[in-house]
Amino acid sequence: MATPNPIIPGAGAERSDALDAVRGVAIGAVVLYHFFSLAPLDFPSWRAGQILATIAGVGRSGVDLFFVLSGFLIGGILLDRRKASNYYGAFYGRRFLRIAPLYALALAVFWLLYLQMDWHAQHLDPYFRHATPIWPYLTMTQNIAWVAAGVGGPAMLGITWSLAVEEQFYLVLPAMIRWLPDRLVPRVCLMLVVAAPLLRIALLAAFPHNRLAPYLLLPCRMDALFLGVLAAWMTRQPDVLAQLRAQRRGLWMAAAGLFLIIALMAVRGVDQFSWTMQAIGYSLYAGAYFFALLLVVSAQRALPAWATMARRPLVWLGLGAYSIYLFHRGIEGVVEGALGGRTTLGMLVSMALSAAFAVAAWVSVERPLMAYARRRFRYNQSGMEAAEVPA
């Protein structure tokens, strides 16, 4: 029988610094990619700018890390609470209060800027150009709408495709965890992990000119999500967890090997819409982060004091990850318009404003609503209360 893993949140703990730090790595990578994958024109050195752009380009995989981590956290919560009588109500109530308020604010801010700014005259079309009706955003199906139209959304809302993928994942995973026998969970996860690249290859063969489908659709990106669920299941099996701890060298080697391949792909300029990346690249990213996450959650030793202190900025970044993700592109666009172009100063100001906004959102919106959700939607099951960690 699966038991809660004491390494992840639980046993009275509300958060895990280790997992918040992982989330901090993910959002840091995404922000680095969006702000510096195209080096500002005034960057002090062209060569240094190109090196920075190459490094920042790997940051696009931060979304894959978010997917693996989300599958791990949400899968773990559902595995721990699968027998609760209010299983669905508590899960969806908590998810709604975690996701909806800031998402609604992001939509409102976008429409306000869209209607009030002279964004076209300021050459901010990539940030605010809008051709999608409002209903896909309200139903969290914008990724499907963009695939059907063959064109993505404006930068400020374009990032919400991954949020739509996760919301669609939430429609599938609870029923799967609730009704599958525990022994079948890893088998189904592995089947879905293997199915994702096969489906991407099939779509590339059938529709070679529509590269949005393999990138944006849940079935095509479910390998990362279900690898996270698999990791959650593995760390809840005492014998499997013991094996992970005994084989940490193998985990290190697997993660290092995959990250080396990823680095070589970045150096060779393989982008997210290339055939290689869409066929197998997303799965390589997911696999690398899967093994890295297993290393984090199978660790037995506490970090030394210096490492704990060094990790604190990533923990803080992880706390603000959701609000930073939703608003950093809009902040970037406003700053770029105010400064009259894409500059190094503008990128640094955008990063600072994004961090400041995240602090305000965490204190005034996210933390109070999470506390309320834990009280209002308490799972009706004896034993340890599974802590809700925002994914």
C-alpha positions as CSV (number, residue, x, y, z in Angstrom):
1,M,0.0,0.0,0.0
2,A,1.3,3.4,-0.9
3,T,2.3,5.6,2.0
4,P,3.0,9.4,2.1
5,N,6.6,10.3,1.4
6,P,8.0,12.3,4.3
7,I,10.4,14.0,2.0
8,I,7.7,16.0,0.2
9,P,5.1,18.2,1.9
10,G,3.1,16.4,4.5
11,A,3.1,15.5,8.2
12,G,2.0,19.0,9.1
13,A,4.4,20.8,6.7
14,E,2.8,23.3,4.4
15,R,5.6,23.6,2.0
16,S,8.9,22.0,0.9
17,D,11.8,24.4,0.4
18,A,13.4,21.8,-1.9
19,L,10.5,21.8,-4.2
20,D,10.0,25.5,-4.0
21,A,13.6,25.8,-5.1
22,V,12.9,23.5,-8.1
23,R,10.0,25.7,-9.0
24,G,12.4,28.7,-8.7
25,V,14.7,27.1,-11.2
26,A,11.8,26.6,-13.6
27,I,10.5,30.1,-13.5
28,G,14.1,31.5,-13.6
29,A,14.7,29.6,-16.7
30,V,11.5,30.8,-18.4
31,V,12.2,34.4,-17.5
32,L,15.8,34.1,-18.8
33,Y,14.5,32.7,-22.0
34,H,11.9,35.3,-22.6
35,F,14.1,38.3,-21.7
36,F,17.4,37.3,-23.2
37,S,17.0,34.6,-25.9
38,L,17.2,37.6,-28.2
39,A,19.9,39.8,-26.7
40,P,19.1,43.5,-26.5
41,L,20.6,45.6,-29.3
42,D,22.6,47.7,-26.8
43,F,24.1,44.7,-25.1
44,P,27.8,45.6,-24.3
45,S,29.3,42.9,-26.5
46,W,27.8,41.2,-29.5
47,R,29.7,37.9,-28.8
48,A,28.7,38.0,-25.1
49,G,25.1,38.7,-26.2
50,Q,25.2,35.6,-28.5
51,I,26.5,33.4,-25.7
52,L,23.8,34.7,-23.3
53,A,21.2,34.1,-26.0
54,T,22.3,30.5,-26.5
55,I,22.3,29.9,-22.7
56,A,18.9,31.6,-22.4
57,G,17.5,29.5,-25.2
58,V,17.8,26.4,-23.0
59,G,15.5,28.2,-20.6
60,R,12.5,27.4,-22.7
61,S,12.6,24.0,-21.1
62,G,11.6,25.6,-17.9
63,V,8.0,24.8,-19.0
64,D,8.9,21.1,-19.2
65,L,10.3,21.3,-15.6
66,F,7.0,22.9,-14.6
67,F,5.1,20.0,-16.2
68,V,7.2,17.4,-14.4
69,L,6.9,19.1,-11.1
70,S,3.2,19.7,-11.5
71,G,2.6,16.0,-12.3
72,F,4.6,15.1,-9.2
73,L,2.8,17.5,-6.8
74,I,-0.7,17.0,-8.1
75,G,-0.3,13.3,-8.6
76,G,1.1,13.0,-5.1
77,I,-1.9,14.9,-3.6
78,L,-4.3,12.7,-5.5
79,L,-2.5,9.5,-4.6
80,D,-2.6,10.5,-0.9
81,R,-6.3,11.4,-1.0
82,R,-7.8,9.0,-3.5
83,K,-10.2,7.5,-0.9
84,A,-11.5,10.8,0.5
85,S,-15.3,11.0,0.2
86,N,-15.0,14.6,-1.1
87,Y,-12.1,13.8,-3.3
88,Y,-13.3,15.6,-6.4
89,G,-14.9,18.6,-4.6
90,A,-11.8,19.3,-2.4
91,F,-9.4,18.9,-5.3
92,Y,-11.2,21.2,-7.7
93,G,-12.1,23.7,-5.1
94,R,-8.5,24.1,-4.1
95,R,-7.3,24.2,-7.7
96,F,-9.9,26.9,-8.6
97,L,-8.8,29.2,-5.8
98,R,-5.2,28.6,-6.6
99,I,-5.5,29.2,-10.4
100,A,-8.5,31.4,-11.1
101,P,-8.0,34.7,-9.2
102,L,-4.6,35.6,-10.7
103,Y,-5.5,34.2,-14.1
104,A,-8.7,36.4,-14.1
105,L,-6.5,39.4,-13.1
106,A,-4.1,38.7,-16.0
107,L,-6.9,38.6,-18.5
108,A,-8.3,41.9,-17.1
109,V,-4.9,43.6,-17.2
110,F,-4.4,42.4,-20.8
111,W,-7.7,43.7,-22.0
112,L,-7.1,47.0,-20.3
113,L,-3.7,47.4,-21.9
114,Y,-5.1,46.2,-25.2
115,L,-7.8,48.9,-25.2
116,Q,-5.9,51.8,-23.6
117,M,-2.4,51.5,-25.0
118,D,-1.3,52.6,-28.5
119,W,0.6,49.4,-28.7
120,H,0.8,49.4,-32.5
121,A,2.4,52.8,-32.7
122,Q,4.9,51.8,-30.0
123,H,5.9,48.7,-32.0
124,L,4.6,46.3,-29.4
125,D,2.5,44.1,-31.7
126,P,4.2,40.9,-30.5
127,Y,3.0,41.6,-26.9
128,F,-0.5,42.8,-27.5
129,R,-1.6,41.8,-31.1
130,H,-4.8,39.9,-30.5
131,A,-6.8,37.7,-32.9
132,T,-8.4,35.1,-30.6
133,P,-11.9,35.6,-29.2
134,I,-12.3,35.8,-25.4
135,W,-14.1,32.4,-24.9
136,P,-11.1,30.1,-25.4
137,Y,-9.3,32.0,-22.5
138,L,-12.4,31.7,-20.3
139,T,-12.7,27.9,-21.0
140,M,-8.9,27.3,-20.9
141,T,-8.9,26.0,-24.4
142,Q,-6.7,28.7,-26.0
143,N,-4.1,26.1,-26.9
144,I,-6.6,24.2,-29.0
145,A,-7.9,27.5,-30.6
146,W,-4.4,28.5,-31.6
147,V,-3.7,25.1,-33.2
148,A,-7.0,25.3,-35.1
149,A,-6.1,28.8,-36.3
150,G,-2.5,28.0,-37.0
151,V,-1.3,31.1,-35.1
152,G,-0.5,31.7,-31.5
153,G,-1.6,34.4,-29.1
154,P,0.1,37.7,-28.1
155,A,3.1,37.3,-25.8
156,M,1.4,38.4,-22.7
157,L,-1.3,35.7,-23.0
158,G,0.6,33.3,-25.3
159,I,2.3,31.9,-22.2
160,T,-1.0,30.7,-20.9
161,W,-1.0,27.8,-23.3
162,S,0.9,25.8,-20.6
163,L,-1.7,26.7,-18.0
164,A,-4.4,25.5,-20.4
165,V,-2.5,22.2,-20.8
166,E,-2.3,21.8,-17.0
167,E,-6.0,22.5,-16.6
168,Q,-6.9,19.9,-19.2
169,F,-4.6,17.5,-17.4
170,Y,-6.6,18.2,-14.2
171,L,-9.7,16.9,-16.0
172,V,-8.0,13.6,-16.7
173,L,-5.8,12.8,-13.8
174,P,-8.2,12.7,-10.8
175,A,-10.4,10.1,-12.3
176,M,-7.4,8.0,-13.4
177,I,-5.9,8.1,-9.9
178,R,-9.3,7.5,-8.2
179,W,-10.2,4.4,-10.2
180,L,-7.0,2.7,-11.3
181,P,-5.6,0.0,-9.0
182,D,-2.4,1.2,-7.5
183,R,-0.3,-1.4,-9.3
184,L,-1.5,-0.2,-12.6
185,V,-0.7,3.5,-12.1
186,P,3.0,3.2,-13.2
187,R,2.1,1.1,-16.2
188,V,-0.5,3.6,-17.5
189,C,1.9,6.5,-16.8
190,L,4.6,4.8,-18.8
191,M,2.2,4.0,-21.7
192,L,1.2,7.7,-21.9
193,V,4.8,8.8,-21.7
194,V,5.7,6.6,-24.7
195,A,2.5,7.6,-26.5
196,A,3.3,11.4,-26.5
197,P,6.4,11.4,-28.8
198,L,4.7,8.9,-31.1
199,L,1.7,11.2,-31.4
200,R,4.0,14.2,-32.1
201,I,5.7,12.3,-34.8
202,A,2.4,11.2,-36.3
203,L,1.2,14.9,-36.3
204,L,4.4,16.0,-37.9
205,A,4.0,13.5,-40.6
206,A,0.3,14.3,-41.2
207,F,0.6,18.1,-40.9
208,P,4.2,19.1,-41.5
209,H,3.4,22.8,-41.7
210,N,1.5,23.1,-38.4
211,R,4.2,23.0,-35.8
212,L,1.8,24.4,-33.1
213,A,0.0,21.1,-32.5
214,P,3.0,19.1,-31.2
215,Y,4.0,22.1,-29.1
216,L,0.6,23.1,-27.5
217,L,-1.7,20.1,-27.1
218,L,-2.0,18.1,-24.0
219,P,-1.6,14.6,-25.6
220,C,1.6,15.8,-27.2
221,R,3.1,17.2,-23.9
222,M,1.8,14.6,-21.5
223,D,5.1,12.8,-21.3
224,A,6.5,15.4,-18.9
225,L,3.2,15.5,-16.8
226,F,2.9,11.7,-16.4
227,L,6.6,11.3,-15.7
228,G,5.9,13.6,-12.7
229,V,3.0,11.4,-11.7
230,L,5.2,8.3,-12.0
231,A,7.8,10.0,-9.8
232,A,5.0,10.7,-7.2
233,W,4.0,7.0,-7.3
234,M,7.6,5.8,-7.0
235,T,8.4,7.9,-4.0
236,R,5.3,6.5,-2.2
237,Q,6.4,2.9,-2.5
238,P,8.9,2.2,0.4
239,D,10.7,-0.5,-1.6
240,V,11.0,1.7,-4.7
241,L,12.1,4.7,-2.7
242,A,14.8,2.5,-1.0
243,Q,16.0,1.5,-4.5
244,L,16.2,5.1,-5.6
245,R,18.3,5.9,-2.6
246,A,20.6,3.0,-3.2
247,Q,21.0,3.9,-6.9
248,R,21.6,7.6,-6.7
249,R,24.8,7.3,-8.8
250,G,22.7,5.9,-11.6
251,L,20.2,8.7,-11.3
252,W,23.1,11.2,-11.5
253,M,24.4,9.5,-14.6
254,A,21.0,9.4,-16.3
255,A,20.3,13.1,-15.6
256,A,23.8,14.2,-16.6
257,G,23.7,12.2,-19.9
258,L,20.3,13.7,-20.9
259,F,21.4,17.3,-19.9
260,L,24.5,16.8,-22.0
261,I,22.4,15.9,-25.0
262,I,20.2,18.9,-24.4
263,A,23.3,21.2,-24.2
264,L,24.6,19.8,-27.5
265,M,21.2,20.5,-29.1
266,A,21.2,24.1,-27.8
267,V,24.7,24.7,-29.2
268,R,23.6,23.3,-32.6
269,G,20.7,25.7,-32.6
270,V,17.8,23.2,-32.3
271,D,14.7,25.3,-31.5
272,Q,11.4,24.3,-30.1
273,F,9.7,24.1,-33.5
274,S,12.3,22.0,-35.3
275,W,11.4,18.5,-36.2
276,T,14.1,17.0,-33.9
277,M,12.9,18.9,-30.9
278,Q,9.2,18.2,-31.5
279,A,9.8,14.5,-32.2
280,I,12.1,13.6,-29.3
281,G,13.5,16.8,-27.8
282,Y,10.5,17.5,-25.4
283,S,10.8,13.9,-24.1
284,L,14.6,14.4,-23.5
285,Y,13.8,17.5,-21.5
286,A,11.1,15.7,-19.6
287,G,13.4,12.7,-18.9
288,A,16.3,14.9,-17.7
289,Y,14.0,16.7,-15.2
290,F,12.4,13.5,-14.1
291,F,15.7,12.1,-13.0
292,A,16.7,15.4,-11.5
293,L,13.5,15.5,-9.5
294,L,14.1,11.9,-8.3
295,L,17.5,13.0,-7.0
296,V,15.9,15.9,-5.1
297,V,13.1,13.8,-3.5
298,S,15.2,10.8,-2.7
299,A,17.9,12.7,-0.8
300,Q,18.3,11.6,2.8
301,R,20.9,14.1,4.1
302,A,20.0,17.6,5.1
303,L,21.8,20.3,3.2
304,P,24.7,22.0,4.9
305,A,24.0,25.5,6.3
306,W,25.8,27.3,3.4
307,A,23.8,25.4,0.8
308,T,20.6,26.1,2.6
309,M,21.4,29.8,2.5
310,A,22.5,29.7,-1.1
311,R,19.2,28.0,-2.0
312,R,17.0,30.8,-0.4
313,P,16.8,33.0,-3.5
314,L,15.5,30.1,-5.5
315,V,12.9,29.3,-2.8
316,W,11.7,32.9,-2.8
317,L,11.6,32.8,-6.6
318,G,9.6,29.6,-6.4
319,L,7.0,31.2,-4.1
320,G,6.3,33.9,-6.7
321,A,6.5,31.6,-9.8
322,Y,2.9,31.7,-10.7
323,S,2.4,35.4,-10.7
324,I,5.8,36.0,-12.4
325,Y,4.8,33.5,-15.1
326,L,1.5,35.2,-15.8
327,F,2.6,38.8,-15.7
328,H,6.3,39.1,-16.7
329,R,5.6,39.3,-20.5
330,G,3.1,42.1,-20.0
331,I,5.5,44.0,-17.7
332,E,8.2,43.5,-20.3
333,G,6.0,45.0,-23.0
334,V,5.0,48.0,-20.9
335,V,8.6,48.7,-20.0
336,E,9.8,48.3,-23.6
337,G,7.1,50.8,-24.7
338,A,8.1,53.3,-22.0
339,L,11.8,53.1,-22.9
340,G,11.2,53.2,-26.6
341,G,12.8,49.8,-27.4
342,R,14.3,46.6,-26.2
343,T,17.2,47.5,-24.0
344,T,19.4,45.9,-21.4
345,L,18.1,48.4,-18.8
346,G,14.6,47.6,-19.8
347,M,15.1,43.9,-19.3
348,L,16.6,44.5,-15.8
349,V,13.8,46.8,-14.9
350,S,11.2,44.3,-16.1
351,M,12.8,41.6,-14.0
352,A,12.8,43.8,-10.9
353,L,9.2,44.8,-11.4
354,S,8.1,41.2,-12.0
355,A,9.7,40.2,-8.7
356,A,8.1,43.2,-6.9
357,F,4.7,42.3,-8.3
358,A,5.2,38.6,-7.3
359,V,5.9,39.7,-3.7
360,A,2.7,41.8,-3.6
361,A,0.6,39.0,-5.2
362,W,1.9,36.4,-2.8
363,V,1.2,38.4,0.3
364,S,-2.1,39.9,-0.7
365,V,-3.7,37.2,-2.9
366,E,-2.0,33.8,-3.2
367,R,-1.0,33.0,0.4
368,P,-4.4,34.1,1.9
369,L,-6.4,32.2,-0.7
370,M,-4.3,29.0,-0.2
371,A,-4.8,29.1,3.5
372,Y,-8.5,29.6,3.0
373,A,-8.7,26.8,0.5
374,R,-7.0,24.4,2.9
375,R,-9.6,25.3,5.5
376,R,-12.6,25.3,3.2
377,F,-11.8,22.3,1.2
378,R,-10.4,19.9,3.7
379,Y,-10.3,16.3,2.5
380,N,-12.6,14.0,4.5
381,Q,-10.1,11.3,5.3
382,S,-8.3,10.4,8.5
383,G,-4.5,10.5,8.6
384,M,-2.0,13.0,7.3
385,E,-3.5,16.0,5.5
386,A,-1.7,16.3,2.1
387,A,-0.3,19.8,1.9
388,E,-1.3,21.8,-1.1
389,V,1.7,23.2,-2.9
390,P,0.9,25.4,-5.9
391,A,1.9,23.8,-9.2
